[in-house]
Amino acid sequence: MSCYQEDFFKEYLKMMVNIVVLNLLICISLVFWIVSMTASTYYGTLRPISPWRWLFSVLVPLMIATQGFKKKSLDHSGALGDAKKKIDSEYKEGGQRNWVQVFCNGGVPTELAVLYMIENGPGEIPIDFSKQYTASWMCLSLLGALACSAGDTWASEIGSVMSKSKPRLITTWEKVPVGTNGAITLVGLLSSLLGGMAVGIAYFITQLIFVTDLEISAPQWPIIVFGAAAGLLGSIVDSYLGATMQYSGFDQNIGMVVNHQTKDSKHISGKPILDNNTVNLFSSVIIALVLPSVAWCFWPRG
C-alpha cells in the first residue's frame, strides 16, 4: 500500500468513526429525551428537556474528554506548567486526572444532579425558596459543589504560580514554602473567588436561556454571588483541612515540599490522615451541605 493510499485509508476510517459516534450520540440523546418525556408526564407540570439539549449535554463532555486524552491537557499553558513543576513534587505533565480524582471532584455534583432529577424531574426550575424550597436548595447545593472544586483548582493552579509573596499557613499564619498544604496567598484567594464566580456566571446564563417564568420568580442574579462565595469558602475549607489533616514536609534532597514522610523531609504542618483527593471530597461535601442553608436566609423572595 502506497503512502497516499495509507493516508487516505486513515482519513476515511477517521471519518467513519466520527459518523458512527455522532449517530450513537443522537440515539443516546433521543433515549434521554424519551425518559425526560416520561418523567414529565409522570410529574405532570414539568417541561421536558429537548433532544437537542440532551445531545449538547452528551457531546460537549465527550469532546472535552477526547481533547484531554489527545493533548494530555498541555498546550498554551505550558509556561504555567513549567513553573508548577518546579514547586510541586507530585506534578504530572499536563495535569492528568485519574478516576479517583475525577470521582472526588465530580462525584458530589453528579449525585446531586441525579437526586434532583429523582426528586423534581428533568425540567428546569428557577431558584426561589418561597415557591420551590427543595429544588432551590438542591440547585444551590450542586452549584456550590462545582464552584468549590473550581475555586480550589484556580487557587492551586494559578495562585501558587502567579503569587509574588510567600504563602502563609492558614492555621498559624506563618510563612511556609510554596506547595505546602493549607498555605494561602492573596492571589490564590482571589483566584478561588473568580473560579467560583465563573461557575456562577455560567449557571446564571443557563437559567436565563432555559428557565421559563423567571419574571414571576425571585431574582436569579444572586447565583453569581453564591458561586463566588462557594469558590472562596471552598478554598478556605480545603486549605484548613490540608493544613491540619495532610502531611507537609520539606525534602532537603529534592528541594521541594512533599506530601509523605521521607528520610530527608522536615515536618512543616499537618498529620498524615487524609490525602489531597479526600480533602477535595470533604470540602465539596461541606460546602454543598452548609452553604445552601445559609443562602436561604439571604435569598430575595419572589
N, C-alpha and C positions, 0 to 999 in steps of 0.2 A: 504494500500500500504506500503510495507516494505521500510526501509531506502535506501537499494540498488536500488530498483525499482524507488524510487523518484529521486535519484541522476542520474540514467540512463535516466529517462524521461527529466530531466533538461538539461543534456548534449545533448540529441537528439534534444530537442527544440532549444537549442542554435545553434546547427549545422545547422538545417533547416532555422533558421532566417538568419544566415550568408550566406547560399546558396541563399536565396531569395534576400538579399541585394546586393550580388555580381551580380546576374542576372539583377537586376534593374540598377545597375551602368553601366553594359555593354550596356544595352538598352539606357540609357541616353547618354553614350559616343558615341554610333552609331548615335543617333539623332543629337548630336552636330557635328559629322563628316559630316552628310548629309547637315546640314546647312553650314558648312565650305566649302564643295564641291560646293554648290550652290553659295555662296558668291564669291568663287574663280573663278567660271565660269562667274559670272557677271562682276567681275573686270578684268578678262582676263589674267593678268600677275602674279597673286599671287599664291603661293603654298599652297594647303590645309593642315591643321593640321591632322595628322594621328589619327585614333580612339584610338590607344594605348596612345597617349599623352592626349587626352581628358579623357580617363579612369584614367590616373595618376593624372590629374588636379582635378578630382572629388573625387577620392579615398583618396588622401593624406589629404585634408582639413577635410574630413569626419572622418578619423582615428584620427586626432589631436583633433577634437571636441569631439569625443567619449571618448578619453582618458581624456580630460579635465573634462567631466561630471563624469566619473568613479572615477578618482583620486582626483578631485577638486583641481588639479594643485599643490598638496603638496606631495613631496616625499623626494628626497635627498636635496632639497633646504630648508628643514625645519629649519635648523640652521639660515639661512639668514632671513627666515620668522619670526622667534622668535625675532631677532634683530629689524626687521622692525616694529613689533607690539609694541615695546616699544617707538617708536618715532612718530607713525602715528595714530592719533585719529580715522581715518576712515578705518583703516586696516581691511581687511577681510581674514579669514583663507583660505589660498590657493590662494588669489588674484583673486577671481571670477569676471568676467566681465558681466555686464548686457547689454541689447540690445542698450541702449543709448551710452555706452562706445564703444561698437563694431561699431556702426554707426559713431561716431565721429572720430574714429581712422581708420576705414576701408571704410567709405563712399566715401571719395575723390578718393582713388585709384580705387575703384570699378567703379565709374562714369567715370573716365579717361579711364579705360580699355574698357568699353562699347563704349565710344566715339571714341576710337582708332579703334575698330572693325568696327564701322559705317563708319568712315572716310577712313580707309586704308584696311579694310578686315581682315580676320583672319590669314593671313600669317605673317611670321617673316621678319622684315626689319632691316638691320643694321643701327646704328645711324650714319648718315652722312648728315650734314646740307647743304652741297653743292648739294646733289642729292635728298634728301628726307627731306626737311625742316620741314613740318608739322608732319610727322611720328616721326622724331627725337625729335622734341620739345615735343610731347605727351609722348613719351617713357621716356624722362628725367623728365617730369612732374610727371608721375606715379612713377618713381624711387625715385624722391625727396620726394613725399608724404609718401612713405613707409619708406624711410630712416629717415625722420623726426620723424615719430612715433616710430621707433626702437631706435633712438638716445635718445629721451626723456624717453622712458621706461628704457633703460640701465642706463641713468643718475640717474633717480629717484629710481630705484630698487637696483642698485649696489653702486652708488656714495654716497647715503645717509647713507648706512650701512658700507661701507668699508673705507670711508674717516676718517682720524685721526684728521684732522684740523677742526675747527669750520667754518661752511659755512658763506658766505658774501652775503648780498643783492646786486643784480646786478645793481640796480639804485643808491645806495648811498655808496656801498662798506663797510657798517657797518657789524660787526659780529652779527649774529642772531641765534636763537635756531634752531636745526635740525628739518626739516619738514616745515620750513617757505616757503610759495610760493614765487618763484623768487630768492631763495637762491642758490648759486652755490659754487662748490668746484673744485679744480684741478682734483681730481679723477672723479668727475661727468662729467666734460667737456671731459676728456679723454675717459670715458665710452661712452658718446654720439657719439664721433668720431668713436670709434671702432664698436658701434652698427650700425651706418650708413655705415661704411666700410664693415661690414658683409653682409648687403643687397646688396651693390655694387658688392662684390665678387660673390655672388650667381647669380646676374643678368649677370655679365660678363661670368660666366661659362655657363649659359644657352645660351648666344649669341654664344659662341664657339661651342656648341653642335648642336644647332638647326638652326642657321642662315647660309645661303649659300652666296657665292660671297663676303666673307669677305676680300679675297685677293685683290679685286679691290675697296674696300671701305675704308673709313677713319679708322684709328686705333680705337679699341674699349676699350683699357686699361684705358682711362680717366674715364670710367664708375665707376671704383673703387674709384678714387679721388673724383668724383662727389658725390658718395654715402657717403663718409666720410664727405665731406663739408656739405651736406644736413643734416646729422645727427647732426653735431656740431652746425651749424647755426640754425637748427630747435629747438635744445635745448635752445639756447640763446634767440631766439624769444619767445619761450614758457616761459622762465624764466622772460623776461621783461614784458610780458602780465600778468604773475602771480604776479609779484611784484607791478604792478600798478592797475590791474583790479580784483584781487582776494583778499578777506579779509583774513588776517592772524592775529591771536591773541593768546596770551599765557594764557591758562586757569590754574589759580593757583590751582584749586580744583583737577584736574586730572594730572597736571604737564606736559601737552602736548600742542603743537600748534593745534589750531582749525581753521576751515575754515568759521565759522559763529560766530556771536557775542553772547556771553553768559554773565550772570551777573558776572561771576568771571574772564572774559577774559580781558587782557590788549592788546590794539591795537599795532601791530608791523609794519604792512605795508599794502598797497593796499586798494581798495574800493570794497564793495560787488556788483560788476557789473556782473562779469562772474563767472562760476564755472569751475572746472577742465576739464570737458568734452568739454565745448565750447572753452576753451583756447587751448586744443589739436586740435580741429577742425580748429580754426583760424590759428594756427601755420602751420598746414598741408596745408591749402589753400594758405597762403602767400608763403611758400617755393615752392609749386607746380607751382605757377604763376610767381614768380620772378626768381628763380634760373636757369631754362632752358634758359631764355633770356640772363643771364649773361654768362652761359656756351657757348652759341653760339659765343660769342666774342673770346673765347679762344680755342674752339674745333678745333683739327687739321683737315685740309681738305684732302679728298682723292685724 
